[in-house]
């Protein structure tokens, strides 16, 4: 049995299946992360404002890619 090392742990080579991500999937994952981060940050702080602006940019990019 052939073993592959993935992120520091070993797994059987037969159990590994490659995943195909589209650009919209990648952007949606980033959007989810930033939404969760925005919930933790104060919206009046500079970091909170930057995260909110990035969320708006991601929403526009998701719309463009989804067309």
C-alpha positions as CSV (number, residue, x, y, z in Angstrom):
1,X,0.0,0.0,0.0
2,X,1.4,3.4,-1.0
3,X,1.2,6.2,1.6
4,X,1.0,9.9,0.9
5,X,1.9,12.6,3.3
6,X,-0.7,15.3,3.3
7,X,-0.2,18.2,5.8
8,X,1.8,16.1,8.2
9,X,-0.4,13.0,8.3
10,X,-0.2,9.9,6.3
11,X,-3.0,8.4,4.3
12,X,-3.6,5.7,1.8
13,X,-3.0,6.8,-1.8
14,X,-6.2,5.1,-2.9
15,X,-8.4,7.1,-0.5
16,X,-7.1,10.5,-1.9
17,X,-9.3,12.0,-4.5
18,X,-8.4,15.3,-6.1
19,X,-10.9,18.1,-5.7
20,X,-11.7,20.5,-8.5
21,X,-12.5,24.0,-7.3
22,X,-14.0,26.7,-9.5
23,X,-13.2,30.3,-9.1
24,X,-16.7,30.9,-7.7
25,X,-16.1,28.2,-5.0
26,X,-12.8,29.8,-4.0
27,X,-14.5,33.3,-3.7
28,X,-17.4,31.9,-1.8
29,X,-15.0,30.3,0.7
30,X,-13.3,33.6,1.2
31,X,-16.6,35.3,1.6
32,X,-17.7,32.9,4.3
33,X,-14.4,33.5,6.2
34,X,-14.7,37.2,6.0
35,X,-18.3,37.2,7.1
36,X,-17.3,35.3,10.2
37,X,-14.4,37.6,10.8
38,X,-16.6,40.6,10.5
39,X,-18.9,39.2,13.2
40,X,-15.9,39.1,15.6
41,X,-14.6,42.6,14.7
42,X,-15.9,45.9,15.8
43,X,-17.4,47.6,12.6
44,X,-16.2,51.0,13.9
45,X,-12.5,49.9,14.0
46,X,-10.2,50.3,11.0
47,X,-9.9,46.5,10.7
48,X,-13.6,46.1,10.7
49,X,-14.0,48.7,8.0
50,X,-11.4,47.0,5.8
51,X,-13.1,43.6,6.2
52,X,-16.5,45.2,5.3
53,X,-15.0,46.7,2.2
54,X,-13.4,43.4,1.2
55,X,-16.7,41.6,1.6
56,X,-18.3,44.1,-0.8
57,X,-15.5,43.5,-3.3
58,X,-15.9,39.8,-3.0
59,X,-19.7,40.0,-3.5
60,X,-19.1,41.9,-6.8
61,X,-16.4,39.4,-7.9
62,X,-18.7,36.4,-7.2
63,X,-21.5,38.1,-9.3
64,X,-19.0,38.6,-12.2
65,X,-17.7,35.0,-12.1
66,X,-21.2,33.5,-11.8
67,X,-22.4,35.1,-15.0
